[in-house]
Amino acid sequence: MKAKKIRRAIIIVILLIVLCIILIPLVWSVILSFDRKALSSLPPFSLVPHEPSLFNYEVAFKTIPLVRYYLNTILVTALHTIIAVLFAMMCGYAFAKGNFWGKKFWFIFMLAVMMIPFESRMVPLYLQYKKWGLLDTYAPLLLGGFAYVYGIFFSKQNIEAIPDSLRESAYIDGASEWRIFFRIILPLSKPLIATLSILQILSNWNSYLWPLVVIRSAEKQLISVGVSVFNAQQDAIYYGPRMAVAVVSAIPLSIMFLFLQKYIVQSIAVSGIKQ
Amino acid sequence: MKGMGNHALINKGVNMKNKQLFALKLKRQLVWYSFIIVSILTLGILTYLPMLTTIKYSFHDTQVLGFGEEKFIGLLNYQKIVNNSSFLKSIANTFILAILGLASIPIGFVLASLINNIGKSKWQSLFRVGFYFPNIITGVSVVLIFQIVLKANGGLLNNALSLLTGQKVTIGWLSDSRFSHLGATILSVWGSMGYSMLINLASLQSIPSEIYEAAEVDGASGFKQWLYITIPQMTSCFVFLFITSFINGLARFSDLFIIGGNTSAGRPGGTLQTILMYIYQFSFETPQYGIASAGAMILFILTFTITMINLKLTGFFKKK
């Protein structure tokens, strides 16, 4: 019994040390971002800033429209998440409980899309939006959300587990399928909604290639691309401000993670898929 | 006469009923279709149509799109691309990076095993959340941070190595083409091992404890239990992680693009140009859509093949 306890303590200590090593880059970048000394040369590692100041953040916010990028990204993320989750659940409901012609065909029609990587159809898609005159708008970033294939598949599996008896009694009361969907299925699917929303928020906040391709004007850009453009312009120096930018763009998801860690960790483990 | 009239009346009634029934049935169909029609149209227009266009472009001479006729040239684009040394190099880079990136799986497994070992407790949730945290950091921030951590002069990693070896180490992990594959892998493994740990841990905890209890009764040692119970039970988890990690690796773009200073050249020295960066280069930097589409088709075929192998291995076809 005692040997087991000691072994457990040793494992905990090892894990703590490894965790510290893994998190050091994050800690250091936060410290650098508050260090006035970190500008054209890299100060040595320390646990407190050599010269604490908010200077780097001032520079960062002055050089690039961070607030603008923030608002753009929040807007796109929120809209895309709402659209994607709602329409995925509508399809999931139809495939789980519906009975209609061609159900199997349409289900395979949707599932097959998982095998077509976005990247292999990106160029024609870009040209399509160009032809429609929708480049440099948020339409290309949002319209894809109307078919969130993984979400459809995941919703179908989850909604299938809701007992039919609930639907039947609502049916007898004369409720339509849409009413049942909004009044019974949605309220019973809160964990499903949470999981899909979390996956959507994570992937939207990180989306890079597609906004890089379709958004041209700097003031419409999303945070990841905006920040990387700034980073490329600064080339090798300007360490402090770059770290300030890195911290600022990582903050929203980090805060969300701290508050919702239990759900997020669970969602990721359950879904088994990140993007 | 009277009988016939009755008959006709009944017939008429049945017809009416049939029609009503049909209308009702049709209405039900339409209701269900109203749930899925938007997604169907979206997939048709935004997925299937462009995919078919990619296939079409890959067989056409579409150097200057929209000007003059698009000429059918058969496999010439494919011929051009597979004889192009920089495309072959980008395939090699992609595979090297994807394979190196698999390191996150054993690392995640070891972490998960240790974390699982300490039993359900506050410590366990702390480690679960702590080790997962890097995965939540925005991709672009990770690159910015690691450009400094992996810097040749004064970078954290080199400083640590200097301290350990007693000599001054100045490896340009992201600027020296001899080390760039390793450097880019350190960055990606740092970001993805938390995910691998999480999936491994969930899988470890779903192994029924009765199996271990039975083995204990039979006197199997800890190591034997690990070798004969844990590893076989984890196979499907490993396969899943292998496939997802590999497919993600094939489509790697953002971090390497940012490392290259927002160009698709794959700096340093083209060693970090992946297939997708090559496609990007011939789509948006020096547009030759025929070439880009042939590249996209090759990427599609690679991804498709791996997905099919995955479905075969996981028995997806058997269930249906």
Interface residues (C-beta under 8 A of the other chain):
Chain A: R8 I11 I12 I14 L15 V18 L19 I22 L23 I24 P25 L26 W28 S29 L32 S41 L42 P44 F45 F87 A88 M90 C91 Y93 A94 F95 G98 N99 F100 W101 K103 W106 F109 M110 V113 M114 M115 I116 P117 F118 E119 S120 R121 M122 V123 P124 L125 Y126 L127 Q128 L143 G144 F146 A147 V149 I152 S176 E177 W178 F181 L202 W205 N206 Y208 L209 L212 V213 I223 S224 V227 S228 V229 N231 A232 D235 Y239 R242 M243 V245 A246 V247 S249 A250 L253 S254 F257 Q261 K262 I264 V265 I268 A269 V270 G272 I273 K274 Q275
Chain B: R28 Q29 V31 W32 Y33 S34 F35 I36 V38 S39 I40 L41 T42 L43 I45 L46 T47 Y48 L49 P50 M51 T53 T54 Y57 L65 L111 L114 I115 N117 I118 G119 W123 S125 F127 R128 V129 G130 F131 Y132 F133 P134 N135 I136 I137 T138 G139 V140 S141 V143 L144 I145 F146 Q147 I148 V149 K151 N153 G154 G155 L156 N159 W190 Y195 L198 I199 L201 A202 F240 T244 I247 N248 L250 A251 F253 S254 F257 I258 G261 N262 T263 L276 I279 Y280 S283 F284 Y289 A292 S293 A296 M297 L299 F300 T303 F304 T307 M308
